[in-house]
């Protein structure tokens, strides 16, 4: 069904972007995430990656399984959205809980991380777009099946643990 004739609120459009991100990530569609951030960037562990480089960054940081996915479920909750008076920009803060299961390596379903997304959005040419998404870790569990062992994020996490 063509949804273009239906007008949705700015809040709902922003919630849809937040949801699209997690659906694309859990499907392993890193190129789709790059497209979602055409006008933006993603930050994690103090490093930011621009839209055109996001696909490569995700591929180097996350383990992808034979089915082409990271075998995760990102659950985003407690989202608070604030839109400026002119409806040209907005911010959102959300919690994210990541669940993962790897039955082939005897890793049962479990939460592996709780974090916070701090997002900014711009309203450009009649549509909302991510400007920036920054992830802050709050609680971490066993990330050994999630972070690519040789990737930059795993290296940074190991450095932080040793300090």
TAVENGI-V402381 format. One record per backbone hydrogen bond with DSSP energy under -1.0 kcal/mol. NH is the residue of the N-H (numbers start at 0). CO is the residue of the C=O. Records with the same first field share a line. If there is no record, write none. Layout:
BEGIN
NH = CO / CO
END
This chain:
BEGIN
5 = 2
12 = 8
13 = 9
14 = 10
15 = 11
16 = 12
17 = 13
18 = 14
19 = 15
20 = 16
21 = 17
22 = 18
23 = 19
24 = 20
25 = 21
26 = 22
27 = 24
28 = 23
29 = 27
32 = 28
33 = 29
34 = 30
35 = 31
36 = 32
37 = 34
39 = 36
40 = 130
41 = 48
42 = 132
43 = 46
46 = 43
48 = 41
50 = 39
52 = 49
53 = 50
56 = 52
57 = 53
58 = 54
59 = 55
60 = 56
61 = 57
62 = 145
64 = 68
67 = 64
72 = 98
74 = 96
76 = 94
79 = 92
81 = 90
83 = 88
86 = 83
89 = 120
90 = 81
91 = 118
92 = 79
93 = 116
94 = 76
95 = 114
96 = 74
97 = 112
98 = 72
99 = 109
100 = 70
101 = 106
104 = 101
105 = 102
106 = 101
109 = 99
111 = 97
112 = 97
113 = 138
114 = 95
115 = 135
116 = 93
117 = 133
118 = 91
119 = 131
120 = 89
121 = 128
122 = 87
123 = 126
126 = 123
128 = 121
130 = 119
131 = 119
132 = 40
133 = 117
134 = 42
135 = 115
137 = 113
138 = 113
140 = 111
145 = 142
146 = 142
147 = 60
150 = 147
154 = 150
155 = 151
156 = 152
157 = 153
158 = 154
159 = 155
160 = 156
161 = 157
END
